[in-house]
Amino acid sequence: MDNFIYLIIFILLFLTELIYFRIADKYNIIDKPNHRSAHTQVTLRGGGIIFPVAFIVFCLLNLNEAVQNYWSFGVGLLALCTISFIDDVKTLSNKIRLSVHLISVALLLYFTGAFALMPLWAWPILFILIIGTLNAYNFMDGINGMTGVYSLVTLASLAYINKEVIQFTDNNFIAYPVMACLVFLFFNFRKKAKCFAGDVGSMGIGFWVIGLITLLIMRTGEYKYILLLSIYGMEVVLTIIERIMLKENIFEAHRRHLYQLLANEKKISHLVVSSVYAVCQLLINIFLIHSQLPVWAVILIIFIPSGGIYLGLKWKLKKEYNL
């Protein structure tokens, strides 16, 4: 697509975000600080609505292709974002949210061809893995810049793979969420953020990124690409294990993630913490893309040093602040 068209789309998304801010301000769609929060001021919530909007724009400008090839992804994304946005405004029951999540994931797997390519016994594993990853995206959306910068690194890596390694999707299907990330980051990657992503944002971009990674895995048969989200995965899994060992309710809000300890107790800038997480994932992605080693070796090389550093930092912070 011509760069001028990309510029027009970026401006359109930017203006859409500004319009949403007026609506959110009028209807008091805000995020109030609580015991789990890493912020102390009231901020507009739901700025991540730009991600489903980006998909709608993608459909409008690629109507025939969208109807033929992207309808299942679109229905799943919009259903997930709608229920997430409602949950941002008014808390919904877990049963309602889980039901929509299951439907959306089913549509995602249909879109990626996973139902046709994977054996029946693997389907429940895929559902659990994808829903878990979606929730990991939501859990990690706790400080300024984290969701946007991390997603941007992952999308950039996918764009590189699509162009230089193997084409697994249309370039525009990656370019649109990249533009949405840039717009969102303009308002979120700040010491005092103009807006937060909300569930609609973390779930929306998480769904899009997971869809792209699943397409890549189905196209290549290489499961190593799930490691494009390895930092998020390691953080969430290790934190859940820690909370289980402490006999805590893993479904209750908490502040035990390493990024929360760094931002809240250590008082390190949100932007610095988010950037470090993104750079770490970028380094992993570079190694992952160019490595010719077997998957088991790649996993060991990634998780032994990163897991050791993670656990060491967390132990040090917990000891320092008596947590």
C-alpha positions, 0 to 999 in steps of 0.5 A: 500500500502506498505510504500516503495511504498509510499516512491518511489511515494513521491520521484517521485513527488519530482523530478517532482516538480524540473523538473517543476521548470526548465521549469517554470524558462525557460519560465518565469512562475512567480508571480510578486507582485501586490497591492493584493500580500502578498509577495514582490519578484518574485517567480515561479508560478504553483508549485501546478501542482504537484496535477494533476501529483499526480492523473496521477501517481495514475491512472498509478499505479491503471490503471484498477480501475482508468478507471472503477471508477475514469475516471469522476473525472480525466477528471474533475480534469485535465480539471480544472487544464489545464484551470487554468494553462493556466490562470496562464500563460495567463489571460483567459476570465471569460466565458471560465473559468466558462464553464470549471468549470461547466463541471468539477463540473458536472463530479465531481457530477457524480463521487460522485453519487450526481446526483443519490442520490440528488433530481433535485431541489438540483443540482443547489445548489450543483453547486453553492456551489462547484464552490463557494468553489473552488473559496474560495480555490483560494481566500485563496491562498495568503500567504506561506503555507496556501493552503498546510497546510490547505489542509493537515489538511483536508486530514488527517481528511478525512483519519482518518474518512476513517480508523476509522469512515466509509470507503467511498473511497480507502485509496490511493485516499487520500494518493496521495494528502497527498504526493503531499501536503508534496512535495509542502509544502517542497518548499512553507512552507518557509519564502521565498517560492521557488514556489506558487501554482498558480490557477492550485494548489489551484483549483487542490487540492480544487477539490480533497478535495471537491470530497472527502468530497462530497463522504463522505457526499453521503456515510453517508448522514451527511451534517456536514462534509462540516464543514471540510472546515468551516474556509475557508468558514467563512472567504470568506463569511464574507469578501464578506459580508463586501465588499458588505456593503462597496459597493466594486466590489467583483470580483476585487482583494483586501486585506481585508481577515483577513489573509492578514491583519495579514500578510501585516499590522500586519507583522506576519510571513506567516508561523505562520498565515497559521499554526494558520488557520490550527490548528483552522480547526484541532480543529474544525475537531476533535470536528466535527468527535467525536460530536454526537450533531445535525447538528444545534448545531454543526454549532452554537458551531463552528461558534459563537465563531470562528465568534466572534473571527474573527470579533473581530480581524478584527475590531481591525486591521482595527481600528489600521491601519485605514482601 
